Amino acid sequence: MTVLEQDNLTIIRQTKGGILNLPFVDVKNEILGKEYELSLVFPHKKNSIELHQIWKKKESPVNTLSFPLDKNSGEIILTLSQARKEAPKYGHRYREHVLFLFIHSCLHLKGMTHGAKMEKYERQLYLKFSKAL
């Protein structure tokens, strides 16, 4: 397991490998604010399937889930193997898709729901933060 803590963001990778070098802190701060306490967990595939069964009644690995804990904290579960598998479907490379899913999840924690307004904001943020990739 790999853990990284920085600026009210804790990233936990339960699978093999290191933490992806993506602008997680910058995205979190822009969407949720610097004071927001966020945990980002990259689970094992088995844990991902269990969470998807519990929360969405689906039998596959989840791509991402967002859990607001209170007004100023939350947790994101993001399955890297699922992101890798579905990236081509969205015309993304793997790292781009992980970034997109993280943005999507942060917007949910901000209180946004699926729809045109959320999609517009996702695109704007994705274009801004993916330039560095």
Summary of the structure (lengths in Angstrom):
residues: 133
radius of gyration: 13.8
end to end distance: 24.8
largest distance: 37.4
contacts: 374
relative contact order: 0.16
helix: 47%
strand: 22%
